[in-house]
Amino acid sequence: MSFKDTFRLRIDRLAGQVGPLLEESWREARQRLDDLNQALASQAVPGERRARVSELALKRKGQQAGQKSAEIRHFPEQGKTVQRSDFDQ
């Protein structure tokens, strides 16, 4: 076996061992960057605006899904008896 073939076999074996480790490291690094990006974006948007942005995003998704209107409609009360809970006190 020539030096070139031996060298190629060693490189292939090394790539087979190191490749999966590099892929896993890349996935972990990518996940950390995604988490950091989400954290920074969350800090950049004030709380009162965040609720409005979420509402607009839901309306847009509804329109894309074919929903005619994105307004919230309340169900009419039909003589339901309201019970007072511990949380209402």
Helices and strands as residue ranges (DSSP letters): H 3-44, H 47-64, G 86-88
